[in-house]
Amino acid sequence: MLQYDICPDIIFQRSALSETPVDMLVIAAHPDDAELSCGGVVAQMTAEGRRVAIVECTQGEMASRGNVELRRQEAVYAARILNLCERWNLHIPDGNIADSAMNVAKIVAALRYFRPNILLFPPEFDRHPDHESLHRLVRKAYFHSGLTKLEIIVFGKALEPYRPKRLFCYMQTYEFEPDFYVDVSAHFDTKLQAYFAHASQVYVPGAVQSRDEPQTFISSPEFLEFIKARARHFGGKIGVEYAEGLYSVEPLGFATLSALLR
Ligand SMILES: [Zn+2]
């Protein structure tokens, strides 16, 4: 029996009472990744009364802009905008999401604690190496989370083995052919508000940017246009205004085509 004692940093909790299991868990490398890549899907789910949590691995301390404390405040602000149940930070070093037994145990802790039906995580290929590393780490943790001989203790309690039912990858910088698109038109404004919550990292229209900090790939107005244009493009593909595309690790099936009659 392998045993790990994990004590995650809860940076946001909607109520003192833990609301687990959740319907959907988003695992991300950095504090702004979930909002930038799948904020529309998250906003839609919580607007429908679904319980959603975000777990980020690093505090983003290697970013060229902002600092750990500011990024934590921004993540809490975004959690309120998205109406999350809970948000964790796993304190894995930024720039080094290593394939270690402890890091696998930290992800397993999140899977067993939140017990999500749907798990969203980074794609296999992306511009930032942390995103690719986290894809592999989550795939490994997903398998290990179902093993009875791996004991994970979270907040002093041993958690039961669990594997999410659906494994979907969200889109970050590099584009892939999504397996399906989700109409997020009605929630795209909320996504943008959550995006703008990360003001130390991204361009916010009308806001004064610090001249002391370097411009980055995502701090330009062009990156915001890129995010909006992609969502509009994907929306056009399915005849709506804005959409986000997801990749399913396993084949998707329908019990009946009646599921498509809504
Ligand atoms: Zn990232």
Boltz pocket constraint, residues with backbone or C-beta under 6 A from the ligand:
constraints:
  - pocket:
      binder: B
      contacts: [[A, 29], [A, 30], [A, 33], [A, 128], [A, 130], [A, 131]]
      max_distance: 6.0
